[in-house]
């Protein structure tokens, strides 16, 4: 099995819950998972090449913006080669705003722009994950696993 990085930003804990469920799903299937937060862990973009796949989770700030703790990483992604490296994006958002989950889309679009292989589903949860959302996080991880296995 491969080595997976789950990297996330979470202010209210909603995206953290998603990250934990996704990481647990990969671990249960035998993957080596490293969880890091933008808030507390130093992230060097060069580290991305140490992993077989990267999942990036972020909440959306205000009207569709990246949280400040993700902005540097977003900019620094350009400094490393992520061509054909598998990525998936997820996060919590607030449907009150017209740009629902904009930060998830910004990260996903950035990965595509830089040549990364993005899992087609961009998982967004409206605020706090409920039981259905937890199930969706597990299904999201399983779907990404399937993509990884097909690429082997």
Secondary structure by P-SEA (a helix, b strand, c coil): cbbbbbbbccccaaaaaaaaaaaaaaaaaccbbbbbbcccbbbbccccccccbbbbbbbbcccccccccaaaaaaaccccccccbbbbbbbbbbccccccaaaaaaaaaaaaaaccccccccccccccccaaaaaaaaaaaaaaaaaaaaac
